[in-house]
Amino acid sequence: MDPSAGECWCGRAASGADVSHCTTRSVHRQASSGHTPRPGGRRALRIRRPCVNFWTTSPPRRARLCPPRPASLFLPAQEAMSGDRYQPSTAIAVNSKRRPWIRLPPRARAGILVAAAAALVILVLGPLRGSVRHGYGHLIMIVAPAIAAAACFNAGRVLPAQRRAGWRWFAGAAAVAALGQLLAAAGEVALRTAHSYASAGQLFALLFYPLFCVGAAIALRATGGPRRGAEVTLDGALIAAAGAALMIRLGLEPLLARPGLGTAELYGLLAGLLGSLAALCLAALSVLDQASSVSGRAAAALLGAAAAFGLGHVLHAVWPAVNGEGPGGPNDLPLLGGWALLTYAGVISASEASQRTAQVAKRVARRGRQAVLPAAALLLGVLGLDAALRSAVSVDRGFSLAVLGALLAVRSAYALRAVERQTEEYRRLSHTRALVEVSHALACSTELDRTLQLVAHWAARLLNARGAGIELLTEDGESLELRAAYGLPPHVLGILYPVEGSFTGWVVRHGRTRATIDPSQEPLIQPESRDFLGNTPVAAAPLLYRGRPLGALFACARERPFDENELELLRALADQAAIAIENARLFEQVRTLSLTDPLTGLANRRQLERELAREFAAARRGRKLVAVVFDLDNFKKYNDGHGHLAGDEVLRIFGSVLAQETRAMNMAARYGGDEFVALLSDSTRERAMVFIERVRERFHERLAELGRTGITASAGVAEYHPSMPDPHALIAAADQALYQAKAAREQPQA
């Protein structure tokens, strides 16, 4: 590290201590002054303009924080002298353009809560009387919104830019309410007027609701995340209608029935009811909308604050006698609770400025949407019962109940459609997962019979059927053979059905699924199938690979008929099965080509070596083994005189003779050129000699039938002996015996 450069880091030192320091020239001068600290000691380094560089999380960028005055930094002496670079830490999350929000210590927070509780207890149960209590009530009603304004303003400082505007409007609304309470208190003290909602201060305090609604509306449009427009809008309208019906019953009707109420005070109380209703609706939308910038616990606290404000205005409208006692009375307790919840919303929003609250917001929004419909239905039932017990119902309440009922019906219909849509999505998801599992299972199978059995098993499992099967087209394409069955009798395997006039044949010819409820009434069901199908529903789907039919997949033995979705699933499973079947066929073809001689159809040398290793291991355990090597005499001369095609004809003839004369448990292979090998297990040299004579005679007969002469076959025999070290020794012994036999036949005496 260059001592002349000044670099700043914030992070965690090697000892585990959280540090923030800046390496400047003064640090290196003091660190290199020659003072040798004792191990583990601490040394004070005087830093001029200590700055901290760090990364912010909201938004992510590099920031720099410099205090205005020098400070002392205490670091472990060995770490300060080493000059090691500290690793960055993610513990700091502040805004680079604003001072960081400082969390209060637990003792300070506990002290504030205790002080607030004590103030509330003194207000409700205290021995204050007369003007002292009146002034104390004004003080509480001024301080409460002021604290809420400070909390919201602090949230507007530390939150990201796209989330600040709403909280600033909330702070302004709370400040207006505090100023209105201050004006009302000043008017009552200076002019000695009675506490009234018609006063200028109280009317000015009602401006809180327009400002609060503007902030909530801005918060709803602050971010561009995914929204649930129709559902949230219906829930908001339902909440508005329910709140309006409740306000009319609990607030408006008692308010209009109050005797001697002035016009100005009536309008003031009515404005409070309407404002709290609007705030309640917008706060509810903030809870329900996941894309709102006010989400999670903060949105729930805002909703609780709006509900508390509405309850306070309802109490003021219902009990005017208590209202005459002045501010801070029992009717104002809900308002104080609302200011407390608004304060909590600001504090919790600021504390979550650097945390991920998306999961909390989704959980709160989901639970809120689940509670809207039953709560509205319950409220409609209660209000309807209340209206039925009264002799007369006002037009306003009847209209509000009608609107609430209509919105409830619309929301219920939308909820039913949403449930059906979610059910369909869940069904599709389950089908997709099932097909993925089928694909994984089929990918592990490369044998055709195993693949067919897996497909039949999965078809019965996915369609809740007791039986399933696969029919494949024969080579001539005129019939279908039942190749695999699950849950069906074993004797049905191998049954042939004509393509023309059969149930699965119709599916193959038309390339479409087909289902029947009662096979006994289906004319295309063959008589041999009625015994094991019975009277249960049957469905079949074509196996198509790139438009080419391979066969049909069917499911049977169900308790209920197949619906469209299940037929679609059967078709999708058949499409995957067709690919797996074709792949298994291709794999078998490739395996056959890799292990078979293309000219003679016998096993090639690779397959011979594999089989020889297995038989040699069995011979070591006591099983008898004889190897016979054949060679065609005069084959080169014949091939040169008659051509390669004639030579290939002779090789094919000998290969077919050798395959016919070799038992199924033994192996015949082309070793190379005109040499062939036969492995005879559980045999002796005498039996091998009989086998050789039989092959030579049959080969001579076939050549005579075709008019081919001049070619004979020589053979060498070797029997396994424990002294042989490996399988190649057995072949070498047989090859040596072959050359001895050829030499003996070439002698004139022979």
N, C-alpha and C positions, 0 to 999 in steps of 0.2 A: 504494500500500500504506500502510495506517495505521501510523505509527511507534509508536503506543501499544499496538498489539495484538501479541501474541506468537504467531507461527505457526511450525510446524516442517515441514521437508521433507527427504526423502531422495531423491537422484537424481543426475543428471549435469549439470554446469555447461556453459556455452556453450563453454568451452575444451576440453571433453572429459574433465575430471577428475571422478572419482566423489567426491561430497561428501555429508555428512550434517550439517545444522546447524539451529539454532533461532533465529529472529529475535525477540529480546526487546528490552526498552527499553534494556538496557545495550549491545546491539549498535549500535543506532541512535545512542546517545549517543557511542560511540567512533567510529562511522563519520562522524558529523557534527561532529567536534571541530575541524575546520579543517585537519587534516594532509593534505597533498596528496602521495600516494605517487608514486614514479616509475613510468613505464609498465613493465608486466611485473613489477613488484615484488610481494612478498608481505607481508602484514601480519597480525600476530597479534591476534585479537580474543578478549578474555577473556569467556567466557559463563558466567553463573550458571545452574546446573541445566540444562545443555544436554540437550534431549530430541530424540528422533527419532521421527517418525510415519511409518509405512510400512504396506504391505498385505501380509498373509501369503497364501501360496498354498495352504496345507493347515492349516486351512480358510481360504477367502478372507474376510478381514475386516480391519478397521483395527486396528492395534496401536500401542503407545507404549512406548518404552524410554528410561529416565532413569538415568544413572549416579549413584552416591551422592555423588560429589565433583565440584567444578567442573573444567573442562578447557579447554585452549586449542585453538582451531580456526584453522588456517592456510588462508586462501583467497586467490586472486589479488586484489590490492588493488582493481583496477578493478571486478571483479565484486562485491566486498564493499561498495564505495561505491555501486554502481548500484542495489542493492535489487531486482534482477530476481528474479522467482520461478523457482526451479529446476524443471525438468521431472522428474516421478517416474521412477524406474527400477525394473525388475523383477529386479534383481540380488540383492536381499535376500529371503530366504525363511526365516523363523524362526517359532517358536510364540510367541504373545503372552503365554501364561501361564507359560512356561518360558524359562530362559536359552538363547540359541541354541547349537546344536552348533557348536563351533569346529573347523575343519579344521586338522590339524597341518601345519606346513610340510614340504615335501619332504625337507629335510635331517633333520628330526626323525623322520619316518617311516622314512627310510633307516637312521638310527641305531638305531631300535627293532628293525628287521628284522635288522640286523647283530648286535645284542646277543643277540637270540633265537637266531640261528644259532650264535653263539659259545657260548652256554650249552648248546645241544644237542650241539655238537661236543665240548665238555669232558665232557659226561655220557657220551657214547658212546666217545670215543677218548682221553679225558683220563687222566693218570697218577694219578687219585685212587684211594686204596685204603682198605679198612677202614671205620672209623667216619666218616671225612671224606666218603668217597663215599656212605655210607649217609645221612648228614645232607644232603649236596648233592642226592641223589635225592629225599629228602622235600621239600626246598625247591622243587625244580622241580615236583614233583607238586602242591604247594600253590599256587605262583604261577601256574601255567598255568590252572587253573579260576578263580582269582581274577581274572585278566585277562579271561577270557571272560565272567565275571559282570559286570565293569565295562563291557565293550563292549555286552552285551545290555541292561544298565540304561540306558546312554546312548541306545540305540535306543528304549527305552521312554519316554524323556523327550522326544525330539524328533519322534517319529512322531505322526500324527493320533490323536485319542482312540480311534477304533475299531480301531486297530492296535497299541495300547500293551500291552494285557493279556497277549498271548502272549509278548512279549519280556520282560516283567517276570517271568513264570513261568520263562522260560529263565534269566534272571539269578538268580532264587532257586534254581533247580536247580543251577546252577554254583556258587553260594555254598555250598550244602549240601555239594556234593562237595569244595570246598576246605576247609570246616570238618571234614568227615569225615577227610580226609587229615591235617589238623592234629591231630585227636584221636588218629589212629593213630600219627602221629609222636611226639606227647607221651607216649602209652602205651608205645611202644617205648623212648623215651629215659628216661622216669621209672621204669618197671617193668622195663626191660631184658628185654622179651619178644621172641620171634622174630616176624618179619613173617608175618602169617597173615590169610586172609580171614575167619576166625572172630572177629577182634577187633571191639570195639565201634565203633571209628572206621571200619573198612572197611564194616561193616554199615550204619552211619549214612550213609556216602557213597553206598550203593546207593539211598538215597532220591532221588538225582538222576533216576532213570528215571521214577518216578511223576510227579514235578514236571514233567519234560520232556514226558511224554505229555500231561499236563493242558494245558500251554502250547500244544502242537501241536494238541490238540483245540479249544482256544479259538480259535486262529488259523484253523482250518478253518471255523469258524462266525462269524467276526468280521465279514465283509462279506456283503452280500446280492446279489452279482453273479450272472451266469448260471453254472449248474453243469451238469456232465455226470454226473448221479447214477449211473446204472446202469453206465456205462463206468468211471468212477472207482472205484466200489465193487468191480467185478470185478477191476480192476487191483490194487486194494489187497489183496483176498483172494488173488489170485494171488501177489503179492509176499510176503504173510504165509506162504502155503503153501510157496513156494520157500525163504524164509528159514528156516522151521521144518525143512524137509528138510535143508537145508545145516547148520543148527545141530546137528541130531541126528547127522549123519554126522561132522562135524568137531569138535563140542564135547561133546555128551552121551555118545556111545558111548566116546570116550577118557576122559571124566571118570568114568564108571561103572566103567571097567576099571582105574583107578588103585588100586594097593594101599595100604593103611594110611591112607586118607583119612577124616578125622573127619566126623561127621554135620553139625556146624555149618559146617565149611568146605565140605562138599559142597553144603549148602543155599545158602551164600553164593555159590559159583561158579555154581550153577544159577540163582539169582536174577539174577546179572549177565547170564547168557546170555538169560534170558527178558526181562529189562528192555531189553537192547539190541535184541532182536528187536522188541518192541513199539515202541520209539523209531524203529527203522528203518521199520516199516510206516507209522507216522503221518507221518514225514518224507517218505516216498515219496508219500503222499497230498497233502501240501503242494505237492510238485512237480507232481503230475498235476492238481490242482484249480486252475483259473484264478481261482476266486473266493476263494482263501485270502488272508489278509492278509500271509502270508509267501510271497512269490512271486519268480520270477525267479532271479537269481544267489544271493540269500540262501537261498531254499528249496533250491537245489542244494547250497549249502555245508552246510546242516543235514543233508541226506541223506548227504553225505560224512562228516560228523561222526558220525552214528549208525552208519554202516558201519564207521568206524574204531574206535568203541567196541566194536562187536560183534567185530571182528577181535582186539582186545586181550583180550577175555574168552575167546575161543577159544584164543588162544595160552597164556593162563594155565591153561586146562583141559588142554591137550595136553602142555606141557613144564613139569612141576612142578619139575624140578631147576633150571631157570633161574629159576623163580619164587622159589626159596629164596635167591637172591642179594639180595633186598630191593628197595625201590622204585628206579625209574630204570633198571631193566635193559632188555634188548632187548624183553621182552614189553610194556613200558610205552611203547614208541615209537609204536605205533598210537594209544594213549590220548592221548599228547601231540599227535599229528596231529589227533585229534578235537577237542581243546581249541583248537588253532590254527584249524581250520575253523569252530568255533563263534564264535571271536573275529572271524574274517573275516566271518561272516554278520551279526554285530551291527554291525560297522563299515560294511559295504556297505549294510545296511538303513538306517542312520542317514544315510549320505551320499546315499541316494536318496530321502530324506524329501520333498524338494521337486521330484523329477523324475518324469517319466511312465515307469513300468516295465511298463505293460500289454502292450506289444509284446514285451518281453523275456520276461514271464511266459507269454504265449501260445506263443512260440517254444520255451521250455524245456518247457512242458507237452506241446506237440505232439511234440517229439522224445522225451520220456519215454514217452508212450503208444505211440509207434512202436517203442520198444526193449523194452517189457515182454514182449510175446508171444514174439518170437524168443529173448530171453534166458531166459525160463522154459522154452521148448522145449529149448534147448541144455542148460540145467541138468538137466532131466528125462532127457535122453539120457545125460549124463555119469553121473548118479547111477544110472540103470538099468544102464549098462555096469559101473559099480563093483559093484553088487549081483550082477550075473551072474558076475563074476570071483571072488566070495567064496563059500565053502562054505555059510555060514549068514547069514541076514539077520534082523535083529531085527524084532520086531512093530512097534515104533515107526517104524522107517524104512520098512517096507512100507506101513504106514497113511499115512504122510506122502506117500510117492510116489503112492499111490492117490488121495489127496485132490488132490495137485498135478496128476495126469493128468486128473481129472474137471474141475477148475477150468480147466485148459488147453483142454479140449474145449468147455466152455461159453463161454469167452472167444473161442475160434476161431469158434464159431457166431455169436456176437454180432458179431465183426469181419466175418464174411462178410455178415451182414445189413446192417451199417453200410456195407460196400462197395457192396452192391446199392442201398441207399438213396441213397448219394452218387452212384452212377451214374445212378439215376433222376432225382435233382435236377439233375445236370449235363446230362442229356438235356433235361429240361424247360427249364433255363436256356438251353441252346443253341437250342431251338425258339423260346423267347420272343424271344431276340435276333434270330433269323432273321425272325420275324414283324414285329419292330420295323423291321428293315431293309426288309422288303417294304412295310410301311406308309409308310416314308419315301420309297421309290421310287415308290409309287403316288400319294403326295400331290403329287408334282411333275408328274404326267401328268393332263391334262384332256381329251385326245382319246381317244375310245372305242377306236379301232383300236390306238393306242399302249398304252392300258391293258390291253387283251386280250393283246397280245404280251408285255408285261412279266409278267403273271400266268402265262402259259404257260411263259415262261423260268424264273421263280422256282420253279414247281412241279417242273419237271424238275431244277433245281439242288438243291432241298431234299430231294427224295426219291431222289436218285441215279438218276434215270431218263434215258434217252436221248431220250425223246419225251414231249410233253404237248400238250394242246389244250383249247379252250373251245368249247362248243356253246351257242348262245343260242336261246331260243324265238322262233318267228316270231310275227307279229301275230295270226294266228288261233289260236295255241297248240296246233296239231295236230302240229307237226313241230319238229325241232331243226336248226339250221344251224351247220355247223362254220365259225366265224368267225376263229379264230386257231389256229396250230399252231407247235410248236417241235420241231425234229428230225424232222419228218415230210415226205413229198414235197409239193411245192407244189400239185399237182393235187387234193389232198384238200380244199382250201378251197372252201367253197360247197356241200359235199355235204349233202343233207337226209336226216334220219333221222326215222321216225315215232315219236311219243311212245309209242304203243301197240305193244309187241312189240320194243322195242330196249333195249340195255343201259343207255345213258344215259337213255332215256325212263323205265325202271323207277326209276332214281335220282331223277329229277325228280318222278315221281308219288308215290313213297313218302317222299321227303325224307330218305333215309338213304344212307350210303356203301355201296359194293358193290365187291368185288374178285374176281378170278378168276385162277387160276394158268395155265390154258391156254385162250386165247380160241377155239381151234379146237374145243374141247369145250363151249363155252358156247352154249346155244341162242339167247340174246338178242343175240349179236353178229351184226350185219348182214353179208351176204356182201361188200359193197363195202369193209368195214373189215378183213376177214381178211387182205387182201393186205399192208397196211402194219403191222398189229399182229403178225402172225406167231404164234409159240407162246410169247411172253414174257408175264409177268404184267401185268394191267391192273387199275387201280383208278379209281373215279370218285366224286365228291362233289357234292351239289346246291349250286347257287348260290341262296341264299335271302336276300331282302331284306325284313325285317319280315314273315316268313312267306309272302311272295309269291315263287314260283319264277321265276328268270330264265334258268336253263339248267343246265349241268353242267360241271365241271372234271375232266379225266381225265389220268392219267399212265400211261405204258406203256414197254415196251422196257427191262426190268430183268433183272438176273441172278438175283435171288432174289425170293420172294413178299413181298407187303406184310404187315407185322405190325400189331397193334392200335395201337401207338404211331404208326406211320407213317400209318395211316388217320386217326387223331385229328389229326395234323398236317395232312393233306390237307383235312380238314373245317374246321380253323381257317383255313387259307389260303383255302379257298373262301368262308368267311364274310367275310373281309377283302376278297376279290376282288369279292364281290357288292356291298359298299358302294362300292368304287372304281368299279365298272361303272355303278352307278346314279348316282353323282355325275358321272361323265363324260357320261352321257346327259342329266342335268339341265343340265350346263354347255353342252352342244351346243344344247339347247332354248332356254336363255336367250340364247345367242349368236345363234341363228337369229331369235328374237323381237326382239332388239335391232337386227338388220340387215335385217329383212323387214317389208314393209307388210302388216298383218294383213288388209286387205280384198282386195287383188289378188294377194297372194303374191309380188309383185315386190320387188326391193331397195328399201329406203327411202332417204331423203335422206342419212343417215349413211353407209350403205354406198356410195352413189353418190359422195360426196365422197372417200372413201378410194380407190375404184377410179379416179376421175377424176385424183387426184393421181398415182397410179402410171402411168396411161396418158399423162398429160401429160409426166411425166419421160421416158418411153420415146419420146414424139414429139420431144422436144428432142434425142434421140440419133439421129433420122432415121426413126423409125417413123411411118407415116401414121395420122392420127386424124381422125374426123369425128364431130361431135355433132349429134343430131337431137332437137328439142324438139317434142312433139305437144301439141295443145290441142283439146278437144272443143267444137265450135261448138254454140250454142244449148243447152248443157247446163243452165245455170241456169234457163232457161225451162221445159225439160223436167222438171227436178227440182221446180220449184214447181208445175207442172201435174199431175204424176203421183205425187209424193211422194218422200220420201228413200229408201225401199226400192227403188223403181223406178230412182232415180238410182244407188244402189249396184250394182244389177244391171248397168247400162250400164258402170260403171267396171270391174266384174269381167270383163265380156265383152271390153272393150278390153285389159285387162291380160293375159288369156289369149291373145288374138290377138297382142299384142306379144311375149309370151314365146315363142310358137310360131314366129314369123317371125324372131326374133333368133337368130343363131348362138350356139353354146355359148361361143365365145371372146369374144363381145361381152357387153354388159350392158344390160339394160332395167330401169328404175327408175321409181317414181312420185315425181315431183318435188314435188307438192303440189296438193291440190284435184283439178282435172281436167287437170292438166299431167303429161306423161310425158317421159322422156328416154331415149334410146338412144345408147350409145357404140359406134361402129363402128371397130374397129382394123384396120389394113392395108386401108383402103377409101378410095374417092375420092368426090367429089361426085356423079358420074354414077351410081355404084353405090348411093349413098345415096338418090338420087331413085327408083331402081327399088325399093328397099326400102320407101320411103314409099308408093308406089303399091300395092305388094303388101299392106301393112298396111291401107290405106284400103279396098281392095277386099274383103279378108277381113272387116274390121269391118262393112262394109255388108251383106255376105252374112249374117253372124250376126244382125244386127239385123232383117234381112228375115225370117229364119226364125222370129224371135220376135214379129214383127209390130210392131216398134218403128221408127218413122220420125221424120224431122225432125232427126236428129243426124248430123253429119259430123265429120271430123277434119281439122284444119289442121296443117301441119308447117313448121318452120324449120330450115335446114341451115347449119352453119358448119364450115369445114375449118381445121385447125390451121395457124397461120402463125407463123414465128419471132418476129414482132414482138409476139405476145401475151405479156404479162408473167407471167400466172398462169393456173391452170385456170379461175377464174371468168370470165376474159375470153372463153374459148371458149364457155361457156354463155351469157354475155351476148350474144355475136355471134349464136348460134343463136336466142336469144329475140328479138333484134331482127329477124332474118329471119322469124320466126314472125309477128310483128305486121305486118310488111310484106305477108306472104302473106295474112293475114286481111283487111287493108285492101283488098288487090287483089281478093279474092273478094267483098267486100261491095259493090264498085262495080257498077252495072247493066251496064256494058260487059262486065265479066268474065262 
